[in-house]
Every structure is written in C-alpha cells, then in structure tokens.
Amino acid sequence: LPAKQLRIATGVQGGVYRVYGTALAKLVNTYLSPLHASAIGTDGSVENLQRLADGRANVAFSVADVVGPALHGQRPFSHPIPIVALARLYDDYTQVIARADSQLRTIADLRGKTVSIGAPRSGIALTARRILNIRDLGLRGPHAPRIRTLPLEESADALVAHRIDALVWSGGLPSPAVEMLRHKVRIRLLTLPPGTAAALDPNLYTDTIIPRSVYGPLGAVSTVVASNLLVVRKDLPDEVAYRLTRLLFDHQAELERAHTEARGLTEPGAIATYPLDWHPGAKRWYARNHP
C-alpha cells in the first residue's frame, strides 16, 4: 500500500459514529501500515460529506438519507459530491426523547414545544425536519415546534435542565449519550406512527420498533430506521478501498468490542448501499468468492 493519511469523519461525542470511527482508525493503524488513520469528531453526516467534498476527509460515516442530496448537489449541499460506498454498516434508529414526567407520548404531542433536532450539520437535523414536516402529524405552521440545533450531549443537558421539552436523535442502539441521560433523569421515548417510513421515503426508511430491552425499563416504541454507510471519495485508490473493506470483516470482533452495533455488519447486508454505488475496490472484495 502507498503511504497515505486517512482522515475518517465520524460524529458527535456520545454517538455511535464517534466510537465506531475511533475503533476503525485504530485497526487501520494496527493492520494496514503504512496507512495512518485519524478519527475526526464532527457534527455528523452532513459535515462528513462536506469534508469528503473538499478533501478534509477520505472516509466518512453517513446515514443513507443524506447521501442522496449530496450525490445530486441538493440542499444542504451546494454541488454534487463524487462519493461511493464501501459498506452498509448498521441501522440508525430515530429516537425522540422526552422527560418521563412530561405529558408527551407521541411525536404529534410536540406541537408548540421546544425541541432540539441535533447539531446543525448532522444527519438527524435533516431527518428530523423531514419528519416534523409530515402533514398528518399536524406539526406545521402555528403548531410547529420551536427548533433548537444542539449537539447530542448539549441536548441531553438541556432536557435535564428543562430548557427543552424533547430531543430528536438518530443513532445505533444503545447510543452512549442516551444511556448516560437515562441515569440522570427518567426519560420516555415518543412513538412515531406506523406509516412514517412511507411518508418519508420507503426506499430509505423502514418502520420498526425500538425493543424495550435497549434502555432498561423503557417500553418498546415504534419508530423508523435508515441505513448507515461507510462512504469514500471516488478517487480513493482501489487497493486502499479493498483493504479497508476487508479490514471491516477480518477484524469485526475488535469493532464489536468497541460497540455492539458492529455486529450488524454482514456480507449480504453490507452490499445494500442504496443510493450509492460501490467503490471498485470494495466491489472487488465482495466478488472474491462470488465471481
């Protein structure tokens, strides 16, 4: 491999991207010399893809519903970004969280409430605005929530201090910051109605349930998931893309020790990278036993 600095754009403190990306950088530095990787903390998916666009990152985590606008140069992106995927990693669960001592039960109860939707350049901020704009929820116009754009840990602190009524987060299960929040104040997950995925985009979202076992005594709630992708620039050398893809599978057990979501990586699932094509180097690795 040619000597190369790999900058991996991850996410906010308290989210799975940060943990997963830091573990991935350590694996690169251990097994893929002379490559050297560093994990960069960011606001999340939107910033990550912007970093790929201007060369400040070579590898990035992104939720699938953000890569479409990036591919086509649609808001919040100013021009098309030449990106492809190495793998689908795991699913992001939309988590709408309120205090347990509130009257809030469903996302439709957020009318007129103060809600943090995540850091400004995060994927969840984009997703949350799409969800809150669904006509049948009745959260438009005079009934719209008052929006704050705080990173996850600041959102959690604001919920504890009664500065906001709810926060919206999208991440793997369990999300470290939500786990920490649960030990500071009693919380409740708000339900999203069945059909939310179809109202958003059935190609990108799926209706699902957050099991009651994830956050201790919290009950099961309905929500939506979207896929998380490991994304690179098209001009990443083929051999680097091949080795990175292989690394994910060869050392999956080490990634799992960093975060349980790494167990979501499977070969059949990894190739489901819609709406992105595979990098040729990743395609070569997947084809090794399937010519």
KAKA-V601157 format. One record per backbone hydrogen bond with DSSP energy under -0.5 kcal/mol. NH is the residue of the N-H (numbers start at 1). CO is the residue of the C=O. If there is no record, write none. Layout:
nh = (NH | NH)
co = (CO | CO)
This chain:
nh = (4 | 6 | 6 | 7 | 8 | 8 | 9 | 9 | 10 | 10 | 15 | 19 | 20 | 21 | 22 | 23 | 24 | 25 | 26 | 27 | 28 | 29 | 30 | 31 | 32 | 35 | 36 | 38 | 40 | 40 | 41 | 42 | 47 | 48 | 49 | 50 | 51 | 52 | 53 | 54 | 55 | 55 | 56 | 57 | 58 | 59 | 60 | 61 | 62 | 64 | 66 | 67 | 68 | 70 | 71 | 72 | 73 | 73 | 74 | 77 | 81 | 83 | 84 | 85 | 86 | 87 | 88 | 89 | 89 | 90 | 92 | 93 | 93 | 94 | 94 | 95 | 96 | 97 | 97 | 98 | 99 | 100 | 102 | 107 | 109 | 110 | 111 | 112 | 113 | 115 | 115 | 116 | 117 | 117 | 122 | 126 | 127 | 128 | 129 | 130 | 131 | 132 | 133 | 134 | 137 | 138 | 139 | 143 | 144 | 146 | 147 | 148 | 150 | 155 | 156 | 157 | 158 | 159 | 160 | 161 | 162 | 163 | 164 | 165 | 166 | 167 | 168 | 169 | 171 | 177 | 178 | 179 | 180 | 181 | 182 | 183 | 183 | 184 | 185 | 188 | 190 | 191 | 192 | 196 | 199 | 200 | 201 | 204 | 205 | 206 | 208 | 210 | 211 | 214 | 216 | 218 | 221 | 223 | 225 | 226 | 227 | 228 | 229 | 230 | 231 | 231 | 232 | 233 | 234 | 236 | 241 | 242 | 243 | 244 | 245 | 246 | 247 | 248 | 249 | 250 | 251 | 252 | 254 | 255 | 256 | 257 | 258 | 258 | 259 | 262 | 263 | 264 | 265 | 266 | 270 | 271 | 272 | 273 | 276 | 279 | 283 | 284 | 285 | 286 | 287 | 288 | 289 | 290)
co = (34 | 4 | 36 | 5 | 6 | 38 | 7 | 59 | 8 | 40 | 12 | 15 | 16 | 17 | 18 | 19 | 20 | 21 | 22 | 23 | 24 | 25 | 26 | 27 | 28 | 32 | 4 | 6 | 8 | 38 | 39 | 11 | 121 | 44 | 45 | 46 | 47 | 48 | 49 | 50 | 51 | 52 | 51 | 51 | 7 | 7 | 231 | 9 | 229 | 227 | 63 | 63 | 64 | 66 | 67 | 68 | 69 | 70 | 69 | 74 | 70 | 81 | 232 | 277 | 230 | 230 | 270 | 87 | 228 | 228 | 226 | 91 | 171 | 92 | 224 | 169 | 94 | 95 | 167 | 188 | 165 | 186 | 99 | 191 | 106 | 107 | 108 | 143 | 110 | 113 | 146 | 166 | 115 | 148 | 119 | 122 | 123 | 124 | 125 | 126 | 127 | 128 | 129 | 131 | 134 | 135 | 134 | 140 | 141 | 113 | 145 | 115 | 148 | 151 | 152 | 153 | 154 | 155 | 156 | 157 | 159 | 158 | 158 | 114 | 114 | 97 | 116 | 95 | 93 | 14 | 175 | 175 | 176 | 177 | 178 | 179 | 180 | 181 | 181 | 98 | 96 | 105 | 222 | 193 | 195 | 196 | 197 | 201 | 201 | 225 | 223 | 221 | 209 | 211 | 213 | 215 | 210 | 208 | 206 | 92 | 204 | 90 | 62 | 87 | 60 | 229 | 84 | 58 | 82 | 233 | 237 | 238 | 239 | 240 | 241 | 242 | 243 | 244 | 245 | 246 | 247 | 249 | 251 | 251 | 252 | 253 | 254 | 255 | 255 | 259 | 260 | 261 | 262 | 264 | 266 | 267 | 269 | 271 | 273 | 85 | 279 | 280 | 281 | 282 | 283 | 285 | 286 | 287)
